[in-house]
Amino acid sequence: MELTGSVNEVRKQVKEWRRQGLTVGLVPTMGYLHEGHKSLIDRAVAENDRVVVSDFVNPIQFGVNEDLSTYPRDIEADKKLCEAAGADLIFHPEPEEMYAPDFSTFVETEHVSAGLCGKSRPTHFRGVCTVVSKLFHIVMPDRAYFGQKDAQQLAVIRRMARDLNMDIQIVGCPIIREADGLAKSSRNTYLNQEERQAALVLSKAVFYGESMIKQGERDAAAVVTAMRDIIEKEPLAKIDYVEMVDADSIEPLDRAEGRVLAAMAVFIGSTRLIDNFMIEV
Ligand code: AMP
């Protein structure tokens, strides 16, 4: 497995693979890799001849008061995980390699990025779409892999790829959780012991909401209220949002029908965590 920080090196390698008639999968990440990322890499390795993992903490998807400077990084551990999973190339650029000082071009979706996380992080998805577009242009993969953990991000990327005729299959992968239910996240490392325990209210609410729908509840407000009640019992938790929306358009739903996404963002202390479930009704 190779590691490079150079756009040109990635291009050269991918061109060579293409010349050999090989297919290429891309797994975009911000590093500090865990089992959730590994599940994406595993799937990419299974479905493509060659796999590129990008490992880049993308500054333009962080708001001014967010955790860009403290976001956890460990490229040596990431290398080991990628190598063991069978990835072929890690693209680990410096911000200067990705953004010229006078960088001035952005990719932005409307509507689908407006609700949920888009409300509290107004520039986030523009940063995500821009960096993912750049990665798509650099790697030109056949397939790109994204986690359902970031369900709105997945919807936004699918919409961007469709709207801009990107000839890349967007593959969504299920949420990987800790044994006690907490969705794996690089940001879980911010939690102290007490907060780690408190963070279980997210998955508890997710599992409960999902079970209500499976048992026949269709009223979105009833499900959301029950989920909020579980979270509000935890003194360390502060809800940013809990909502039921259409999984593709991210438009609010009154009734649980179609491709239903129930998503939440909750502060545990100062750490903002997200979780969700998606169900076809
Ligand atoms: P990140 O490094 O947090 O930007 O995540 C990179 C990719 O890994 C995104 O597509 C995430 O949705 C995905 N991912 C992160 N955590 C998980 C998880 N627990 N289960 C599945 N996918 C995940």
Residues whose N, C-alpha, C, O or C-beta is under 5 A from the ligand:
A	BS01	AMP	P28 T29 M30 G31 G36 H37 Y145 F146 G147 Q148 K149 D150 C173 P174 I175 I176 A183 K184 S185
